[in-house]
Amino acid sequence: MPLSWNEIKSRALAFSKEWENESSEHAESKPFWEKFFKVFAIERKSIARYEASVKKLGNKQGYIDLFWPGNLIIEHKSKGKDLDKAFHQAIDYFSGLKEYEIPKFILVSDFQRFRLYDLEASTQHDFPLNELAANVHLFGFIAGYQKRVYKDEDPVNIEAAERMGRLHDRLEEAGYTGHALEVYLVRMLFCLFSEDTGIFERTQFQDLIDTHTKEDGSDLALQLAQLFQVLNTPPDKRLKVLDETLAAFPYVNGKLFEENLPLAAFDSKMREMLLNCCALDWSQISPAIFGSMFQAVMNPKERRNLGAHYTSEKNIQKVIKPLFLDELYTEFEKAKGNRNRLNELHRKIAALHFLDPACGCGNFLIISYRELRNLELLILRELNKTGQMFLDVKEIIRVDVDQFAGIEYDEFPARVAEVAMWLMDHQMNMKVSDEFGQYFVRLPLNKAAKIVHGNALRVDWAEVVPKEQLSYILGNPPFIGAKMMNETQRADIIAITPNLDGVGLLDYVSAWYLKAAQFIRDTLIQVAFVSTNSITQGEQVGVLWGNMLSKGVKINFAHRTFKWNNEARGVAAVHCVIVGFASFDAKQKLIFDYQDAKGEPSQISAQNINPYLVDAATVVLVRRSKPLGNVPEIGIGNKPIDGGHYLFTTEGKVNFLEKEPQSARYFRRWIGSDEFINGWERWCLWLGECPPDVLRKMPEAMKRVQAVREFRLASKSAPTQKLAETPTRFHVENMPDTNFLIIPEVSSERRAYIPIGFVSPETLASNLVKIIPKASLYLFGVLTSLMHMSWVRSVCGRLESRYRYSKDIVYNNFPFPINPTDAQKQKVEAAAQAVLDTRAKYPNSSLADLYDPLTMPPDLIKAHQALDKAVDLCYRSQAFTSELNRIEFLFGLYEQYTAPMFKDEVKKNKPLKKAKD
């Protein structure tokens, strides 16, 4: 058991005084170092050996003065000798060491001077003997104390996971598979952390393997099996003749080592792999990050992108701070200096209970637990200031791992989460030890986080944590789109809400929202989930939030759309939102808005947060068959259902006309989203109005008609088969006889504006665009403005992250300006025409070229800005300060449009009052 720092400092001071007057010329190094290690209550012979033989470069024999494999080399010189030379001499030994033997520190000394090199941190510390006590913290790695800063993508986390992955593969190749392999790896993971974080003695696990097993690995599995049994056995129940090396290991309990596993088998290469894992300093590795990476090594395909398999702490903090942490810290600040209030807060945090119903390897639980322990430590510091004394640190630490629970579908991450919580607990205990100068460790493990292996959508959450105990539900449920789910996943959602209309529109993550809404009804439990932003867009909103709102759910905080990624190669960023909700209104509601989805948010106080994550009335857009305002109706283009037989590239058209020149007058330009935006040419052979006698004289055209008829007859759809009766006609025909407006159904979210434009009637529009016949220049101006784009970004559905423009949700629900004056409309028309004129200056540029944010011409940007201003003035005179400001205004206007009296006035086409500025 490590000494307290106060005791270590006292011993260091005594050691310095004993040796400061010793004549270095007559002093011997061995007694010096024996007593040096006793400063830390360590017997030198238990970890390091003198004059260790090693082959140097050139096959020369060398002898290390003092060698602690994998940790420390000491080179000792006589008084006044060159310490730089001693350092380089130590470095020369590295070529003769195995990978797991290479040290992390080099210490050189001449009795009166110390110089410590930290090879991993690339730091050097020099100090005289009489300042040892002041610098003794530098030797925390000997004492069993180590302070580390964890980084989300620290290479050591990836290296550790990859080493464990290689060992996993060899064990699997040897035939050790399935559940046994997973438990075996989790046990080894615990041992690796334990020897570097003070649960075991330093290098205790490594020394067992290195010095008590054969190099060919033949007896390693047997030794590990015996070790696992020892770790599960209290000291008083162990065999009396047990080898002293094994007997020195502590009793762990916690059921981690309880199950009897089949015996594994190792060879020399596998033994070396395990020793190479031991060589890493596991105290540097964050349990919150490593768990997910460790899970990924089980899958060789996932292993290529290990950085993708964890949720970064920064993103976890976005969930836990507004959910509970910020409020607790506010209470802490108010309680400072008041012993009663501090003790009350301490009792409060010790009574909180958390559930992550999709916990994976426990990232959210681990970070939440760490933050709660950090707050507890701050409370204890403040209590100390008030004069409240602590004799035994064990009596004052109240926050424990059994306050946390999770549900995980896969067994392996569930077991990793359980162990990772213990490891985080121990790291926090080491922090307490450092703070109060008392060694604090929770062994044996009497409490554990409750991690249930099961389907969270089928498990009764109340059996995991009783409702009356539970405080918070949080996590990151799986992102699986509605069309990507398997039958089991669809059945999971239906089982939660069997009578919900439109359930087929819901993404899988919605099931966690629905179940949480049912679970928290009439309770004070608060929830926060990360999910794809699709749950706040398009048709899903009406289905999901309509159901949740009916159960009394209130949204209390929200992060609007941001990019959730970990900068790993080959990993696509996911556009996410975070929604915090409960069955009651919070005193303060917060919206975190992102001007840049990859940037930092602005925090905004809100009176109400609706399902679109806007400070506006709680409304849910319904599918509307007619537009809200007095504007033309919108529809889709033409839908041939022809198997592609009527569609041609320019080259295909030319080749066809060589065989069938009479068909030239029946070719029409064909435009879908792709063709319109990128300027590509496609053609359609429109024979729907071709006289029968003319058609029969075109044999190549007749072949196409026959092919379409056969294609339709082969369909499994009865309506499509019916269409075979009229093979020259389309399923949907929408061919305006005047210029019409085109809106691409799918377009890139990178653009500030969806490219919209007018097309002449000679062109046929496909069903992949929306068209508005008889559209005015004013309507074009409004639809291509920032006001309309703000609405689109907030409410439209998405295809991946691209905009999916819809008739019933986006256009028909859009609140157009109320009764703009003729002068205002004329200004919009003039600005809209300026946009079209500016586009015309670039005849060789496609709309994709013109609206790419990197290549958009400055004069086109300026023209759009003028149009935006003209459209804004049709809504109100006060300027809009942000997109969120626009959306809030539009929802207020929508509420006015949909009020019963207002709708009657619209129908009568009477003058209306404008929404308030």
Disulfide bonds with the S-S distance in Angstrom:
none
